[in-house]
Amino acid sequence: MNIPYDRLSPEALRNLLIDIVTRDGTDYSAEEIPLETKIAQAMQVLEEKRAVLVYSERDGTVTLSPV
């Protein structure tokens, strides 16, 4: 199920993005990327409609999925 990011409160959206970008195995770069940068990058792909938030009823998780 897609979650329209623009219908979430700023706090709820930020918390979802923090959860997504801090999951184990999501940082594959050679250097550490600051949390705020990761959140901004995730927000940018949502705003540019290159990805959507998807809720999995099976797992009870939300992911950022490419369009």
C-alpha positions as CSV (number, residue, x, y, z in Angstrom):
1,M,0.0,0.0,0.0
2,N,1.4,3.4,-1.0
3,I,1.5,6.1,1.6
4,P,1.2,9.7,0.3
5,Y,4.1,11.4,2.0
6,D,2.5,14.8,1.6
7,R,-0.4,13.7,3.8
8,L,1.8,12.9,6.7
9,S,2.6,15.4,9.4
10,P,6.2,16.7,9.2
11,E,7.0,14.8,12.4
12,A,5.6,11.5,11.2
13,L,7.3,11.8,7.8
14,R,10.7,12.6,9.5
15,N,10.3,9.6,11.8
16,L,9.5,7.3,8.9
17,L,12.5,8.6,6.9
18,I,14.8,8.2,10.0
19,D,13.6,4.6,10.3
20,I,14.2,3.9,6.7
21,V,17.7,5.5,6.3
22,T,19.0,4.0,9.6
23,R,18.1,0.4,9.0
24,D,20.9,-2.1,9.0
25,G,22.6,-2.5,5.6
26,T,21.4,0.8,4.1
27,D,24.8,2.6,4.1
28,Y,27.2,1.1,1.5
29,S,29.4,4.2,1.0
30,A,33.1,4.3,1.9
31,E,32.5,7.2,4.2
32,E,29.8,7.9,6.8
33,I,26.9,10.0,5.5
34,P,25.3,12.3,8.1
35,L,21.7,11.4,9.1
36,E,20.4,14.8,8.0
37,T,21.9,14.3,4.6
38,K,20.3,10.9,4.2
39,I,16.9,12.3,5.3
40,A,17.3,15.2,2.8
41,Q,18.2,12.7,0.0
42,A,15.2,10.5,0.8
43,M,12.9,13.6,0.9
44,Q,14.3,14.7,-2.5
45,V,13.5,11.5,-4.3
46,L,9.9,11.6,-2.8
47,E,9.4,15.2,-4.0
48,E,10.8,14.4,-7.4
49,K,8.4,11.4,-7.6
50,R,11.3,9.0,-8.2
51,A,10.2,6.9,-5.2
52,V,7.2,6.3,-3.0
53,L,6.6,5.2,0.5
54,V,5.2,1.6,0.6
55,Y,3.7,0.0,3.7
56,S,4.0,-3.8,3.9
57,E,1.1,-5.3,5.8
58,R,3.0,-8.6,6.0
59,D,6.1,-7.1,7.6
60,G,4.6,-4.0,9.2
61,T,7.3,-1.8,7.7
62,V,7.5,1.1,5.4
63,T,10.1,1.2,2.7
64,L,11.2,3.8,0.1
65,S,10.6,2.1,-3.2
66,P,11.7,3.4,-6.6
67,V,9.0,4.2,-9.1
